[in-house]
Amino acid sequence: MPTNGLHQVLKIQFGLVNDTDRYLTAESFGFKVNASAPSLKRKQTWVLEPEPGRGAAVLLRSSHLGRYLSAEEDGRVACEAERPGRDCCFLVLPQPDGRWALQSEPHGRFFGGTEDQLSCFATAITPAELWTVHLAIHPQAHLLSVSRRRYAHLCPQEDEIAADSNTPWGVDALITLIFQNRQYCLKSCDSRFLRSDGHLVWEPEARACYTLEFKAGKLAFKDCDGRYLAPVGPAGTLRAGRNTRPGKDELFDLEESHPQVVLVAANHRYVSVRQGVNVSANQDEELDHETFLMQIDQETKKCSFYARTGGYWTLVTHGGIQATATQVSANTMFEMEWRGRRVALKASNGRYVCMKKNGQLAAISDFVGEDEEFTLKLINRPILVLRGLDGFVCHRRGSNTGHQPLGRGGGFWHTGSPAVCSDGERAEDFLFEFRERGRLAIRARSGKYLRGGASGLLRADADAPAGVALWEY
């Protein structure tokens, strides 16, 4: 498997939901903790870290504050510690229904409570000491079998999901995790749910719902009979096996799903590496050789393009572009300029990539004209899930406006006043601009960008693609 930065295991961040459906929250004021929030946002997001030298003990760090949860001997709890000490160590005790009990490792008491009455002083586990894990990562990712080192993907011919792919390429490798009723469903790219017997169904029935468990930083999915999903047989078909405890075969990693794109040049042909290492706009159809994985650098916001045949685009002698680099470097990075419906690419030599008369791409232009512009098409998001700073974009029940709690709607989006509406009879064009790693901006026909806000309404009135006008996808 490549180790060139294409395969990045996601840092598992999550919320903890108590028995009254409220989230554990770390407050900035006084570093107090409570369980009052009805939804998962920044203050409700936590990271689990191992504590070296203390056996099974773990640390709970607030993503919002960067500080650690602690429990004193008298049961008082806070999220104040900048560096973890003895009182910050907890044991995670998974319960039969998948919920967690958190036990202070040095004091032996259990953490729980409601609202602002949280403590770690209970001597026994009651419903008040049980917490449900709600993943805080974007729900679309690649699923990697730890034992087989193969990626799960939809196999339309066999009508199953199998962990048998060396690379997570194409739309079939996209898995969407759906959280509902304290459990998770695995949704394939064609919007079907994986049932524990390996069949794909259209509704999230009981046997298609799983309890999420963690083991050594990996994930396991337990079905309603207490058995775990695993790749089975030579084909690696995903279904519940016989084991009632998760071993290596039952463990999975979630990996970031980078955008996979095709580019169309001014000659209306697809950019391709079908005829060798030279990157050329010379193909009439969109297949494997015309698909590129796009990575955006978090600091510079420049992008790289990786071919499925292996190799990054790189600047070579005389401005040529070839898909031969095995590692990211300055010559593999391109600056994107968004020009309405098209994009221009500037290489590390300061010149723009253009299409030459023979179709080959070269960074030899000082100005942008028709031959320097490309249409960029995202191909591995058949289901688009958008998350902003205040939650997910969805259809608000009882209204035709776009809203941000997770939900479902119908109709075409259109720019209304003052909000974006989802009851249009005709499609209205919105332009996607990939501005940061894992985030895009959406530009309306008015030239303004879509943004969220405290009210939850989706508005097309932002002047710049930043902050609340950027969306995880």
N, C-alpha and C positions, 0 to 999 in steps of 0.2 A: 504494500500500500504506500502511496506517495507520502513523503514527510516534508513537503515543501510549503507547508502553510495552508494547503487546501482543506485539510481535514482538522477542524478545530472543535474539540468537545466543549459544549456549552457549560458555563458555570451555572450550577443549579441554584437558582434563587426561588424563594417560595414565600407564601403567607401561611400563617397558622390560624385556623378557624376553630373557635371554641364551640361548646355544646349549644349556645344560643345564637350561632351563626354570626358572630362578631370576630373581627381580626385583631390579632396581637399587634399593638402599635407602640412604636418608640417615639416619644415626644422630645422635641428639642428643649423645651422649658423644664428645667429640673431633672432632665434625663429620666423622667418617669415612664412607666409602661402601663398600658390599659388594654382592655378588650372591648372597645366601643365602636370601632369603625365598621360600617356595613359593607365596604368594598375594599378591594386590594389595590393600593396605590403605593407611592414611594415610602411613606412612613410605615407601611405594613409589610415591607419586603425584608427577608432575612436570608442569611447564608450560613450553611452548616460547615464547620471546619474541624478537622481532627485535632486532637490535643496530643502532641508527641510525648511519649513516655508515661501516659496515664491510661493505657489499655484501651477500653472501648469508649472512654469519655470523649465528648465532642464539645465544641464551642458554638454558641449562637451569636452571630454578629449582625447588627442592623446595617442594611445597605444604605440607609438614609443617613445615619450618624457615623458609621464606621466604628462604632463602639460595641462592647460585648455585654450580653445579658449576664447578670450575676444574682445569686441568692445567698443571703447571709444565714447564719445559724438560727436566728429568730424568725426566718421566713420572709424578711423584707427583700423585695426585688427591685432592680434598677437596671438601666442600660447606660452606664456611665464609664465603665472601665475602658481606657484607651489601649491598655495592654492586658491580656487575659491573666488572671490569677487563679488561685485555688477555688474561689467561690464561683468562678465562671464555668466550671466543668459540670456537664450534665450527661446523664445516660438516656438514650432514646430507647424506650420499650414499646415496640410495635404490638398492638392489640389485635385480636382475631378479626375485627371489622376494619383493620387498616389504619385506624387512628393511632396517634402517638400519646404515650405518657412520658413526661419529662421529669426525671428524678435528679435531684441535686446529688452529684457524685460524692462530695465530702460529707454531706449531712443526711442523706438518705430520705429526704422528704420530697413530695410531689408538687409540681407547679400547676396552678390553675386559678379559677375564679371567674368573676364577671365584672364588666364595666371597669371602674377604677379600683376594684377590690381584689387585686391579684396578689397572691402570695405563694410561697414555696414552703408550706408547713404541714400539708396533709400527710397523714401516716398511711393512708390507703387510697386506692384509685377509685374515684367516683366519676360520673359523667362530667363534672366540673373540671376534672383534671385530664380530659381527653381533647386532643387537638387533631384536626384534619389538615392534611398538607395540600395546599393549592399552589401549583407551579406559577411563578411570576415571569417566566420567560415567554417570548413570543411562541404561540402554539404550533407553528409550522417549522418542522425540522426534518433531519434525516435520522433514521433509527439504525444503529449498528449493533449487531450481535457480538457480544464480547468473546464468546467461545469460538465462533466461526470466523470472526473478522470479516463479515459480509454484511452488506446493507439490505434492509428490507425494501421491497418495491412491489407494486401491483403487477401481477401476471395475468393479463386479460384472457389469454388462451386457457389457462388452467382455472381461472376465476378464483384466485387466491392471492394472498400476500406471502412472499417468500424472501428469506434472507440468503440470497445466493449471488448478489452482485458485488463485484470488486470495487466499483465506484458508484456514488449516488448521482448518476447522470440521468437527466430527462425528468419529465413531469411525473413519471411513475414512481420515483423515489421520494416524493414529497408525502410526508405523514402529518396530519393535523390532529393534535390532542384536544379533545373536547372535555371540559370539566362541567359536570352537572350532578346534582344530588350527591355531592361529596365523593364522586368517583370519576374515572376517566374512560373515554372511548377513543379508539384509534380509527381515524377517518382516512380513507384512501383518496387518491386524487380525483376519483369519479364520484365522490360524496357517499360512498358506502362505508358501513361500520364492520369492523372485524369481530366476529363472534368467536367464542372460545373453542368451538369445534373446527375452526378454520374457514368457515363459510363467511361470505360477505353479505350483509343485509342492509336494507334501506332505512331502517329505524333503529335507534339506540336501545334495543330491548335489553332485558336484564342480563342475558348471557353475553352481551356485547359491552358490558360495563366492568371496569376493573378497579381494584384498589391499588394505589401506588405505594411501593415500598422502596426504601433506599438501603443499599448495602455497599459499603466501601466506596461511596461516591457514584455507584451505578444504580440503575433503575430496574425494578421488577414489577410485573403486572399480574396481580392475583385475581382470579375469576370468582364467581359467586359460590363455587364449590371448594374454594381454598387451594386450587391448583394454579400453576404459573404458566404464562405464555413462554414458549420456547420454539426455536426452529427444529422441526421434526423431519426425519428422513433425508434421503439424498438431495431432494429439492429444497430443503430448508423451509418447508411450509410452516407458517406461524400458526400455532394453536396450543391450547393448554395441554401440557404433558401430564405425567403421573406424579410428579414431585409436589409435595406440600410444603417444602422448604426451598428457597431460592439458592441454587448452586450456580456455577459459572455458566451453564447452558441457559439459565433463566435470566441472565443479566444483560442489560443494554446500555449503550451510551446514546445520548442525543447530541447530534452535531449540527452546527450552523448550516443553514441552507443558503448558499450564495446565489445571487441572481444568475440565471443562464439566459443568454441573449443571442439574437441573430441581428446582423447589420445589413442594410440594403443601401447600395451606392446609387449615384446619380444615373447610372445606366440601367437601373431597376433590377440589378442582379445581386445575388447574395454574396457576401464576403465569405471566402472559403479557403481551406487548406487541402482540398481534395486532390490537387495535382502536384503536391509536394510541400516543401517547407515555406515557399513564398506565400504570403497572405494576399489573395487576389479576389476581386469582385467579378466572378466569372461563372456563377452557377444560377440555374433557373429554378431550382427546388431547394427546399429547406430540410436537410437531413443531418446526420451526425457531424460531417465535416464542416457544416455551416453553423454549428452551435458552439458558443464560447462561454466559459464561466468567467464572470466579471467580479473582481474584488476591488473594493475601494479602501484605500489606506485611511485609517482613522485620523491621522495627524495632517497629512498633506491634502487629503480629499482627492488625490489622483487615483486612477484606476489601472488595473492590469487585466489582460484577457488571456485565458488559458484554453488551449484547444483540447478537445476530447482525445485526439491522437497523441497528446503529450507535448508539452512545451508552451511557454508564454510567448506572446508577441514581443519582439525585441527589435530595437533599432540597430541596423547593421551598416556596413560601408555604403557610402553614397546615398544615405537616407532610406534604404530599403527596409521593409518590415518582414521579418520571418518568425515563424512559430517554433523556435529552437531553444529558448532559454529554459533551464531547469530550475532556476531560482529567481526570485524577485530582486531586481536591482534598479538603479536609476534609469537604465535604458529600456526597462519593461513597463515603466510608468507613463501614463498619458493623462494630460489635463483635459477635462471635458468642458466644453463651452456649449451651453444650451441655447439653441437658436430656433425658438418656436417649436415646430414639429420635428426638427432635426438637431443633430449634435455634430460639433466639430471636435477633432482630437488633436492636441498639440503634444509633440514628442519631446524628449529630453534635450534635443538640439535646438529647441525654441521654434521649430517650424511645424506647420500643420500637415497632417496626413491627408494625402489626396489620392484619387484614382487616376493612374496613368492611362494612356490610350490603349495599352494591352491589358488593362484591368488590374495590374499589380498595384499594391498600395505602397506609397513612399512618403516620408516626411520631408518634403522639399518645397512647400509653399509658404510664402510670407503673409498671404492674405487668404481670407475665406471666400470662396465662390461656390458654384454648384458642385464642382468636383471634390470639394473639401467637406461636403455635408453628407451625413448618413442618417438613415432612419434606424432607430434602435428599438427592437421588439423584445419584450420579456416573455419567455415561453414556459417557465416552470412555476407559474402561479395561477392554476385554473380556478382556485378558490382564493380570493384576495381578502386577507384579514388585516385591517388597519388599526394600529394602536397608537394613540397620542399620549401626551403627558397626563391626561385626565381619564384615560380608559379607551375602550374600543369603539369604533364607529359602527353604528347599527341603525336600524329603523326603530323609531320611538313609537311604542304602542299608542294607538288613538290619535296619531298625528302623522303628517306627511313630511316631517322634518327629520334630517339626519341627526342622530343623537349618539352619545358615547358609551352608555352601558351596553354590554354585549346583547345582541338580539337578532331579529330576522325581519326582512322587509321585502318589498316588491316594487316593480316599476323602474323606470330609468331615472338616474340622478339628473337634476337640472338646478341652475342657480336661481333661486327665488329671492324674495326680499322679506326678512333680512337673512334667512338661512338657506342652506342647500336642502332641496326637497327630493324625495324619492318616489314621486308619483307621476313622473313624466311619461307621456305616451310615445315620445320619440327620443332617441339617444342624443345627448349633448356631448361634444368632445371635451375631455379633460386631458391635459398633458402631464405625464409622469416624468419627473426629473430626479435622477438618482444622485442625491447630493452628499450623502454620508454613508458610511458603512451600515447597512441594515436599515437605512431610512431614506425615504423619498419625499419630494414635495409634489403637490398636485396643483396644477395651474388651470384656472377656469378661462373661458373664452374672453372674459373681461381683462385678462392679464394679471388679475389678482390671484393670490394663493389661498388654498383652503386652510383654515385653522380651527382649532378647538378652543374652548374657554371654560371658565368656571360654571357657566350655565349649562354646559353640555351640548349646546347647539353648534352645528358645523356651519361655518360662515366662509364666504369667498371674498375676504376683504383685507388679507395680509399683503403688504407691499414687498416683503422679502421672504425667501424660503429658509426660515430659521426658527428655532424655539418651538412654539406651539403650532407652527406651520410645517413641521416635519413629522413624518409618520413611519413607524415600524411596519414592515410588510413581510 
